[in-house]
Amino acid sequence: MIEQVTGAGVLPFTVQLKALLDQEARYQPKLCGLRIIESAPENGLRMTVKLRDFQVQDLLSLTQFFGFSLETFSLTVSLLNRFLAVMKIQPKHLACVGLCCFYIAVKTSEEEKSVPLASDLLRISQNRFTVHDMMRMEKIILEKLYWKVKAPTALHFLRFFHALIQEQLDAESKRILNIERLEAQLKACHCSFTFTKIKPSLLALSLLALEIEDEHECEPVPALREALDALRESLTVKAGDLVCVRELVAKCLAEYASTKCLKPNGQRLRWMISGRTARQLKHSYYKIAHLPTIPEYAC
């Protein structure tokens, strides 16, 4: 995957950022395709926003069932968004597309020994297509995306920005920005179609802005605000645009916290597997780690 590092002896921040932004522009989903999905009626005949979001929630469940990393989930969402933006798929094919995007991400991000067999993946996910269907769909996805898999995701930017800001803070202030909390928030955002049209760098910046501006208003840290402003200027993001996306993030997280919201992978899953598969699975596979409640920190 794409890695960024900070500290002495590495490329300057501006060089690393430019390289990431150049890649980001090439991997952004096509807006025209996303708008077609956004405008589709809920009649079961066309791909819709709701179907996409349900599929991502299922993929998050699958990611956590296997104990795969957030990098794998973020890349899965990136691949799915990009493919949906270039292909008008029928709802009946969505599960196959989603599982293939997941499988591509797993083979890209995880260690080879952790990659499950396609047949086991099919059995565990309870999908009714075949391994041959998967292989055929995987080839279509890769061809339509020109075999460009390793896209810079919002997670890459979030960790990159977080590490940069932490370098500028004292030991006491470093505890304010909790990366685990920010990553949990990013999971919720990935499950919302709203953010498919927003650049990963801006989404990452908005998550940091919400944490700095809203969550710690009663404990202002000038260094945090200065670092955020410097990042915004480096990204050439207008202050008004950042405020708008920050509000979208706040709305998404508020809906996630609501008892009326179907939280990402909050549904209970029943996995139908054979005895042979059960013996092959790791013990940790049976511990389904649901998307945790985003922790609240008092001032």
Disulfide bonds with the S-S distance in Angstrom:
Cys218-Cys299 1.70
